[in-house]
Amino acid sequence: MDAEIQVLSVSRLGALLKEGLATLFPEDIWVEGQVSNMRTPKSGHVYFDLVEPSDEPGRPPAAVLSVALWRQARTAVERTLAEAGSPGLVDDLQVRVKVRLDFYPPHGRLQLIMNGIDPSFTLGRLAAERDRLLRTLAAEGLLDRNASLRVPEPALRIGLVTSIGSAAHADFHDELERSGVAFTLLERDTRVQGEGSAEDIADGLRVISTHGPDVIALVRGGGSAADLSVFDSDTVARTIADIATPVYTGIGHEIDRSVADEVAHSAFKTPTACAAALVGAAVTYRDHIDSLRTAIGQNARRAIQKSETLRNDLANRLIRAAGSSVRRHADLLTAQQARLARSSAGSIVRHGERLDSLNARLRALDPARVLARGWSITRLGDGRLVRSMTDLASGDNLVTLLVDGTVNSTVD
């Protein structure tokens, strides 16, 4: 061992570090960072981590220091924030705090003891990065691309991208199970925080999308700003915008919307709320179908009843019309029969009179009556009628018919 190197005990080194820090920082200093993992035990003290976010969204924080705000100082800090109209201390809030450096040798722990805050310093680096990314996505037309996709009705084939076995996974799964709706769930186990989680989430979204789900749910339970920073990453945002499937987010944080929330089709505060929205849409669709089925049945019954009434009315009208028509035609037939009888009798009389006239004329032309008036009829022996002297020749035999007999003669 080198004799020139000083050997110190752990406690002595701890004491020297404490003295050195007191010498280097004899007064309070201002430190900027983002509140994360905030805790408020029953003692009334406040503990949180002061985080310096990474310059690249989705990456782990660049540095983390523990901060303690004792109960007595907490009252003054909260009053300062309230008077300035600034939000209270919460996770994700970027702050500039006045602290005293304290090193505790028994635990080898460096802690910042907070006793003041600058309320004008509220916009955190994570929020600034988020705003910058949102402006970039909006300028490229990606912010509303996924929201423009149509969600099928009903959406029953659900893709789920989350950490399988987590509380978020269980909450989402249980909500679907309790609904009684026949969902088909396609799950992809994905890291949702830590190194490489942004790429893993993006890969999970792309893989699930290839299986043709109606909707993809990207869910995660609550956590600190550092834990949830992956959902502000450019990689996750662009993947959501690029895939051709509507994406629902259910990221368990209440204060701010992540970039993933903004780019997604629909955003919900928790995994349970996300699942409940899917269940609600499916139940609404089912109720609508049931209402349509009931309405169709009722309309069909009304139509049948109306048709029966119309049929009976038409039948009665037809019977009445037929009876009236039969009566009209019977009257017409009777009138026609009367006219026919009258016409036939007159026709018989007229034709009888004409027949009598013709008979009289015929009798007047009877040869017997001509002979009775003194006329005679002469014929040749062969029966030809003698009309002129030119019809005769010497030696012709003649037969003359008189009213009471015949005379035979010979032409000289």
C-alpha positions as CSV (number, residue, x, y, z in Angstrom):
1,M,0.0,0.0,0.0
2,D,1.2,3.5,-0.9
3,A,2.1,5.2,2.4
4,E,1.6,8.6,1.0
5,I,-2.1,8.0,0.4
6,Q,-4.3,9.0,3.4
7,V,-6.5,6.3,4.8
8,L,-9.9,7.4,6.0
9,S,-12.7,5.7,7.8
10,V,-16.1,5.7,6.2
11,S,-17.5,8.0,8.9
12,R,-14.5,10.3,8.6
13,L,-14.9,10.5,4.8
14,G,-18.6,11.2,5.3
15,A,-17.8,14.0,7.8
16,L,-15.3,15.5,5.4
17,L,-17.8,15.4,2.5
18,K,-20.4,17.2,4.7
19,E,-17.9,19.8,5.8
20,G,-16.7,20.3,2.2
21,L,-20.2,20.8,0.9
22,A,-20.8,23.3,3.7
23,T,-17.7,25.2,2.7
24,L,-18.4,25.1,-1.0
25,F,-22.1,26.0,-0.6
26,P,-22.3,28.1,2.6
27,E,-25.7,29.6,1.5
28,D,-28.9,28.3,-0.1
29,I,-28.8,27.9,-3.9
30,W,-31.4,27.8,-6.6
31,V,-31.8,24.5,-8.6
32,E,-34.0,23.9,-11.6
33,G,-35.6,20.6,-12.4
34,Q,-38.8,18.7,-12.8
35,V,-40.8,17.3,-9.9
36,S,-41.2,13.5,-10.1
37,N,-42.3,10.7,-7.8
38,M,-43.8,13.1,-5.3
39,R,-44.8,11.6,-1.9
40,T,-46.7,13.1,1.1
41,P,-46.6,10.9,4.2
42,K,-48.8,11.4,7.3
43,S,-46.0,13.5,8.9
44,G,-46.8,16.4,6.6
45,H,-43.4,16.5,5.1
46,V,-43.0,16.3,1.2
47,Y,-40.5,14.2,-0.6
48,F,-39.8,14.1,-4.3
49,D,-37.2,13.6,-6.9
50,L,-35.9,16.6,-8.8
51,V,-35.3,15.4,-12.3
52,E,-33.3,16.8,-15.2
53,P,-35.1,15.3,-18.3
54,S,-33.0,13.9,-21.1
55,D,-32.7,16.1,-24.2
56,E,-34.2,13.2,-26.2
57,P,-37.9,12.4,-25.4
58,G,-38.3,8.9,-24.2
59,R,-34.8,8.5,-22.8
60,P,-34.1,8.2,-19.0
61,P,-33.5,11.4,-17.0
62,A,-30.0,12.9,-17.2
63,A,-29.8,13.3,-13.4
64,V,-32.0,12.8,-10.3
65,L,-31.6,14.3,-6.8
66,S,-33.8,13.7,-3.7
67,V,-35.6,16.7,-2.2
68,A,-37.2,17.1,1.2
69,L,-39.6,19.8,2.0
70,W,-40.3,19.9,5.8
71,R,-43.7,20.6,7.0
72,Q,-42.9,24.1,8.4
73,A,-41.4,25.2,5.1
74,R,-44.2,23.6,3.1
75,T,-46.8,26.0,4.4
76,A,-44.7,29.0,3.2
77,V,-44.1,27.4,-0.2
78,E,-47.8,26.6,-0.8
79,R,-48.7,30.2,0.2
80,T,-46.2,31.6,-2.2
81,L,-47.6,29.5,-5.1
82,A,-51.2,30.3,-4.2
83,E,-50.5,34.1,-4.1
84,A,-48.8,33.9,-7.5
85,G,-51.6,31.9,-9.0
86,S,-49.2,29.1,-9.8
87,P,-50.3,25.4,-9.5
88,G,-49.2,23.5,-6.5
89,L,-46.4,21.0,-6.3
90,V,-47.3,18.0,-8.4
91,D,-45.5,15.5,-10.5
92,D,-44.3,16.7,-13.9
93,L,-44.1,20.4,-12.8
94,Q,-40.9,22.1,-13.8
95,V,-39.7,24.2,-10.8
96,R,-36.9,26.4,-9.6
97,V,-36.4,25.7,-5.9
98,K,-34.3,27.2,-3.2
99,V,-32.4,24.5,-1.4
100,R,-29.7,23.8,1.1
101,L,-27.3,20.9,0.4
102,D,-27.3,18.3,3.1
103,F,-25.2,15.2,3.2
104,Y,-26.2,12.5,5.8
105,P,-23.1,10.3,6.5
106,P,-24.9,7.4,8.3
107,H,-26.7,6.7,5.0
108,G,-24.2,8.2,2.6
109,R,-27.1,10.2,1.1
110,L,-27.1,13.6,-0.5
111,Q,-30.4,15.4,-0.1
112,L,-31.6,18.9,-1.0
113,I,-33.5,20.6,1.8
114,M,-36.1,22.8,0.2
115,N,-37.1,26.1,1.8
116,G,-38.3,28.3,-1.1
117,I,-39.7,28.3,-4.7
118,D,-39.7,30.7,-7.7
119,P,-43.4,30.6,-8.8
120,S,-42.6,32.3,-12.2
121,F,-40.6,29.3,-13.3
122,T,-43.3,26.7,-14.2
123,L,-42.8,25.5,-17.7
124,G,-40.8,22.3,-17.6
125,R,-38.4,21.0,-20.2
126,L,-40.6,18.0,-20.7
127,A,-43.6,20.3,-21.4
128,A,-41.5,22.4,-23.7
129,E,-40.3,19.3,-25.6
130,R,-43.8,18.1,-25.8
131,D,-45.0,21.4,-27.2
132,R,-42.2,21.5,-29.8
133,L,-43.0,18.0,-31.0
134,L,-46.7,18.7,-31.2
135,R,-46.0,21.7,-33.3
136,T,-43.8,19.7,-35.6
137,L,-46.4,16.9,-36.0
138,A,-49.1,19.5,-36.7
139,A,-47.0,21.1,-39.4
140,E,-46.5,17.7,-41.0
141,G,-50.2,16.9,-41.0
142,L,-49.7,14.0,-38.6
143,L,-51.5,15.2,-35.5
144,D,-55.0,14.4,-36.8
145,R,-54.2,11.5,-39.2
146,N,-55.2,8.7,-36.8
147,A,-58.2,10.6,-35.6
148,S,-59.5,10.7,-39.2
149,L,-59.8,6.9,-39.4
150,R,-63.2,5.3,-39.1
151,V,-63.9,3.0,-36.1
152,P,-65.9,0.0,-37.2
153,E,-69.3,-0.6,-35.6
154,P,-69.2,-2.6,-33.5
155,A,-65.5,-2.6,-32.7
156,L,-65.1,-6.1,-31.2
157,R,-61.6,-7.2,-32.4
158,I,-59.3,-5.2,-30.0
159,G,-55.5,-5.1,-30.1
160,L,-53.9,-4.4,-26.7
161,V,-50.3,-3.0,-26.4
162,T,-49.2,-3.0,-22.8
163,S,-47.1,-4.7,-20.2
164,I,-48.9,-8.0,-19.7
165,G,-49.3,-8.8,-16.1
166,S,-49.4,-5.2,-15.0
167,A,-52.3,-3.5,-13.2
168,A,-53.1,-1.7,-16.4
169,H,-53.4,-5.0,-18.3
170,A,-55.6,-6.5,-15.5
171,D,-57.9,-3.5,-15.3
172,F,-58.4,-3.3,-19.1
173,H,-58.9,-7.1,-19.4
174,D,-61.4,-7.2,-16.4
175,E,-63.5,-4.4,-17.8
176,L,-64.0,-6.2,-21.1
177,E,-64.7,-9.5,-19.3
178,R,-67.4,-8.0,-17.1
179,S,-69.2,-6.5,-20.0
180,G,-70.5,-9.8,-21.4
181,V,-69.7,-8.6,-24.9
182,A,-67.9,-11.1,-27.2
183,F,-64.7,-9.2,-27.7
184,T,-61.7,-10.8,-29.4
185,L,-58.5,-9.6,-27.7
186,L,-55.1,-9.6,-29.4
187,E,-52.3,-8.8,-26.9
188,R,-48.7,-7.7,-27.3
189,D,-46.4,-7.7,-24.3
190,T,-44.5,-4.4,-24.4
191,R,-42.2,-2.5,-22.2
192,V,-43.8,0.8,-21.3
193,Q,-40.9,2.6,-19.5
194,G,-37.2,2.5,-19.4
195,E,-34.5,2.1,-22.0
196,G,-35.7,1.1,-25.4
197,S,-39.4,1.2,-24.4
198,A,-40.3,3.8,-27.1
199,E,-39.0,1.4,-29.8
200,D,-40.7,-1.5,-28.2
201,I,-44.1,0.3,-28.1
202,A,-43.7,1.3,-31.7
203,D,-42.9,-2.2,-32.7
204,G,-45.9,-3.6,-30.8
205,L,-48.3,-1.1,-32.5
206,R,-47.0,-2.1,-35.9
207,V,-47.2,-5.9,-35.2
208,I,-50.7,-5.7,-33.7
209,S,-51.9,-3.6,-36.7
210,T,-50.9,-6.3,-39.2
211,H,-53.5,-8.7,-37.5
212,G,-56.4,-6.5,-38.6
213,P,-57.9,-5.3,-35.3
214,D,-60.8,-2.9,-35.3
215,V,-59.0,-0.7,-32.6
216,I,-55.7,-0.8,-30.9
217,A,-55.6,0.1,-27.2
218,L,-52.3,1.5,-25.9
219,V,-52.5,1.5,-22.1
220,R,-50.3,2.0,-19.0
221,G,-51.0,2.7,-15.4
222,G,-49.9,5.9,-13.5
223,G,-46.4,6.9,-12.8
224,S,-44.0,9.7,-12.5
225,A,-43.1,12.1,-15.3
226,A,-39.9,10.2,-16.0
227,D,-41.9,6.9,-16.1
228,L,-44.4,8.3,-18.6
229,S,-42.0,10.3,-20.7
230,V,-41.9,7.5,-23.3
231,F,-45.4,8.5,-24.4
232,D,-44.0,11.9,-25.4
233,S,-41.5,10.3,-27.7
234,D,-41.3,11.2,-31.4
235,T,-41.0,7.4,-32.3
236,V,-44.3,6.5,-30.6
237,A,-46.2,9.5,-32.0
238,R,-45.1,8.9,-35.6
239,T,-45.9,5.2,-35.3
240,I,-49.5,6.0,-34.2
241,A,-49.9,8.5,-37.0
242,D,-48.6,6.0,-39.6
243,I,-50.6,2.9,-38.9
244,A,-53.9,2.4,-40.5
245,T,-55.8,1.3,-37.4
246,P,-57.5,3.7,-34.9
247,V,-55.5,3.9,-31.7
248,Y,-57.1,4.5,-28.3
249,T,-54.8,5.5,-25.4
250,G,-55.5,4.9,-21.7
251,I,-52.4,6.3,-20.0
252,G,-52.8,6.6,-16.2
253,H,-52.0,10.2,-15.6
254,E,-54.4,13.0,-14.8
255,I,-52.6,16.3,-15.3
256,D,-51.3,16.5,-18.8
257,R,-52.0,14.8,-22.1
258,S,-49.0,13.1,-23.6
259,V,-48.1,13.5,-27.2
260,A,-49.4,9.9,-27.7
261,D,-52.8,11.1,-26.4
262,E,-52.8,14.0,-28.8
263,V,-51.9,11.9,-31.9
264,A,-54.2,9.0,-31.0
265,H,-57.7,8.6,-32.4
266,S,-59.2,8.9,-28.8
267,A,-57.5,9.4,-25.4
268,F,-58.8,8.3,-22.0
269,K,-57.4,9.0,-18.5
270,T,-57.0,5.4,-17.4
271,P,-56.8,1.9,-18.9
272,T,-60.2,1.2,-17.3
273,A,-61.7,4.3,-18.9
274,C,-60.3,3.2,-22.3
275,A,-61.9,-0.3,-22.0
276,A,-65.1,1.2,-20.7
277,A,-65.4,3.4,-23.8
278,L,-65.0,0.3,-26.0
279,V,-67.6,-1.6,-24.0
280,G,-70.0,1.4,-24.0
281,A,-69.8,1.7,-27.8
282,A,-70.4,-2.0,-28.3
283,V,-73.4,-2.0,-25.8
284,T,-74.8,1.1,-27.5
285,Y,-74.6,-0.7,-30.9
286,R,-76.2,-3.8,-29.4
287,D,-79.0,-1.8,-27.9
288,H,-79.5,0.0,-31.2
289,I,-79.8,-3.4,-33.0
290,D,-82.3,-4.6,-30.4
291,S,-84.3,-1.4,-30.8
292,L,-84.3,-1.8,-34.6
293,R,-85.4,-5.5,-34.1
294,T,-88.2,-4.4,-31.8
295,A,-89.2,-1.5,-34.2
296,I,-89.2,-3.9,-37.2
297,G,-91.5,-6.3,-35.3
298,Q,-93.8,-3.6,-34.3
299,N,-93.9,-2.1,-37.8
300,A,-94.5,-5.5,-39.3
301,R,-97.4,-6.2,-36.9
302,R,-98.9,-2.8,-37.7
303,A,-98.5,-3.4,-41.4
304,I,-100.2,-6.8,-41.2
305,Q,-103.0,-5.3,-39.2
306,K,-103.4,-2.5,-41.7
307,S,-103.4,-4.9,-44.6
308,E,-106.0,-7.1,-42.9
309,T,-108.2,-4.0,-42.3
310,L,-107.6,-2.9,-45.9
311,R,-108.4,-6.4,-47.2
312,N,-111.6,-6.6,-45.3
313,D,-112.6,-3.1,-46.5
314,L,-111.8,-4.0,-50.1
315,A,-113.8,-7.3,-49.8
316,N,-116.8,-5.5,-48.4
317,R,-116.5,-2.8,-51.1
318,L,-116.2,-5.5,-53.8
319,I,-119.3,-7.3,-52.5
320,R,-121.3,-4.1,-52.4
321,A,-120.0,-3.1,-55.9
322,A,-120.8,-6.6,-57.3
323,G,-124.3,-6.5,-55.9
324,S,-124.9,-3.1,-57.3
325,S,-123.5,-4.1,-60.7
326,V,-125.7,-7.3,-60.8
327,R,-128.7,-5.2,-60.0
328,R,-127.9,-2.7,-62.7
329,H,-127.3,-5.3,-65.3
330,A,-130.5,-7.2,-64.2
331,D,-132.5,-4.0,-64.7
332,L,-130.7,-3.4,-68.0
333,L,-131.5,-7.0,-69.1
334,T,-135.1,-6.6,-68.2
335,A,-135.3,-3.4,-70.2
336,Q,-133.6,-5.1,-73.2
337,Q,-136.0,-8.0,-73.0
338,A,-139.0,-5.6,-73.0
339,R,-137.5,-3.7,-75.9
340,L,-136.8,-6.9,-77.8
341,A,-140.3,-8.2,-77.2
342,R,-141.8,-5.0,-78.4
343,S,-139.5,-4.9,-81.4
344,S,-140.2,-8.5,-82.3
345,A,-144.0,-8.1,-82.2
346,G,-143.8,-5.0,-84.5
347,S,-141.4,-6.8,-86.8
348,I,-143.8,-9.8,-87.1
349,V,-146.7,-7.5,-87.9
350,R,-144.7,-5.6,-90.5
351,H,-143.4,-8.7,-92.2
352,G,-146.9,-10.3,-92.1
353,E,-148.4,-7.3,-93.9
354,R,-145.6,-7.3,-96.4
355,L,-146.2,-11.0,-97.0
356,D,-149.9,-10.5,-97.5
357,S,-149.1,-7.8,-100.1
358,L,-146.7,-10.0,-101.9
359,N,-149.2,-12.8,-101.8
360,A,-151.8,-10.6,-103.3
361,R,-149.5,-9.5,-106.0
362,L,-148.6,-13.1,-106.7
363,R,-152.2,-14.1,-106.9
364,A,-152.8,-11.3,-109.3
365,L,-150.2,-12.8,-111.6
366,D,-151.6,-16.3,-111.4
367,P,-152.2,-17.6,-115.0
368,A,-155.4,-19.2,-114.0
369,R,-156.8,-15.8,-113.0
370,V,-155.6,-14.4,-116.3
371,L,-157.4,-17.1,-118.3
372,A,-160.5,-16.5,-116.2
373,R,-160.6,-13.0,-117.5
374,G,-160.9,-14.3,-121.1
375,W,-157.3,-14.7,-122.1
376,S,-155.7,-17.8,-123.6
377,I,-152.2,-19.2,-123.8
378,T,-151.0,-20.9,-127.0
379,R,-147.9,-23.1,-127.1
380,L,-146.3,-25.2,-129.8
381,G,-146.4,-28.9,-129.6
382,D,-143.1,-29.0,-127.8
383,G,-144.4,-26.6,-125.1
384,R,-142.8,-23.4,-126.3
385,L,-144.9,-20.3,-125.7
386,V,-146.1,-18.6,-128.9
387,R,-145.5,-14.9,-128.5
388,S,-145.4,-13.7,-132.2
389,M,-146.4,-14.9,-135.6
390,T,-142.8,-15.2,-136.4
391,D,-142.7,-18.1,-133.9
392,L,-145.0,-20.1,-136.2
393,A,-144.5,-22.2,-139.4
394,S,-147.0,-24.0,-141.6
395,G,-147.9,-27.4,-140.2
396,D,-147.0,-26.5,-136.6
397,N,-149.2,-28.2,-134.1
398,L,-150.6,-25.7,-131.5
399,V,-152.1,-26.3,-128.1
400,T,-154.3,-23.4,-126.8
401,L,-155.1,-23.3,-123.1
402,L,-158.5,-21.9,-122.1
403,V,-160.0,-21.4,-118.7
404,D,-162.0,-24.6,-119.0
405,G,-159.9,-26.7,-121.3
406,T,-157.5,-27.0,-124.3
407,V,-157.8,-26.7,-128.1
408,N,-155.5,-28.4,-130.5
409,S,-154.9,-26.9,-133.9
410,T,-152.6,-27.0,-137.0
411,V,-151.1,-23.9,-138.7
412,D,-152.0,-23.8,-142.5
